[in-house]
Amino acid sequence: MNKSLYKHYVFLDEINDLIKENLIKLKNVSIIINDNQNDKRSLEVEKSIIEFAKKRKISFLLKNNFQKCIKYRANGIYIDSKNKKNVKPIGLYKNFKILGSVHSQLEFYFKNQQRCEQVFLSPIFKNIKYLDSQILKPIKFNLMCLEWKKKIIALGGINSKNIKKIYLTKSYGIGFMSWIKQQA
């Protein structure tokens, strides 16, 4: 796949000038607001990310919260791998996207039940969150999603050193968090 056609999903739990600058440089980007806390500071950060996204006409998704998606007119929802509840998207509007995250074939089954259009498969590369035995790498990534009839997005440990390996996969896009905070 042509790398300019790749969809970029950026997980944010904060926003600053460096992150804003790096987001503007990306093409075909969506923001996933990664904050589920309801304290005052978290809500202010969430609102500032949403305001930035709307001002720049960047699509944004909220994590695991349909009520907030409706309240803020989000472009979609991101359902993490821990959320196994059946989803009944009532009151959602046209072009609303449901994305999910999986680590195994069993979790993929649950995301099918939740009507996810696109699925993040993680972790493709080494990162601090996962053991070496849990890392998929490009070949296992491709084998795992061979029979899946959904758009697959690579997630986990993506940085400037291994980004070219992503282009060897059958992924539709990439998702990252820490890379946007350090990219120049």
Secondary structure, DSSP 8 states (H G I E B T S, - for coil): --GGG-EEEEEES---HHHHHHHHH-SSEEEEE-----SHHHHHHHHHHHHHHHHTT-EEEEES-HHHHHHHT-SEEEE-TT-------TT--TT-EEEEEESSHHHHHHHHHTT-SEEEE--SS--TTS-GGG--HHHHHHHHTSS--SEEEEESS--TTTHHHHTTS--SEEEESHHHHH--
